[in-house]
């Protein structure tokens, strides 16, 4: 199964969430039943990010579900933009471009704080997906040649995401080993 990602944002951006937290819960629960696996839904002022693993492209079903939850009396294609990515390489390219732009903006801190909070609360039901996202973030921050981007902000975000992952490791011995390896990695 490959990692898939659907990004939804409004055509006429407003500085508010596209759907409420209650609607996110409804959307996530329905999509988990549909995909029959983990579904990660991140809802920020920049849009909705939906991650899932599947051998099938569920984009149209997710769009239809989103339309029912978010926009009962409108055509979603008129009001929203949808960006669908079917594998990690496509997701990586989109995240690279998005983070390069976002890291230059003042709202980067509030975006990352919101995203990290949602990742923390959804960790128990999305360990596998968050682990895969951590790998993508690691690749992004590892070998970027960003000229006009504050790379430290992106590194800090990746480190915070990594911390969420480590804090939720249940095996204390494994947790200590991970922390020790990361400490040695940064010592040189």
Order of alpha helices (4+ residues) and beta strands (2+ residues): beta-alpha-beta-beta-alpha-alpha-beta-alpha-alpha-alpha-alpha-alpha
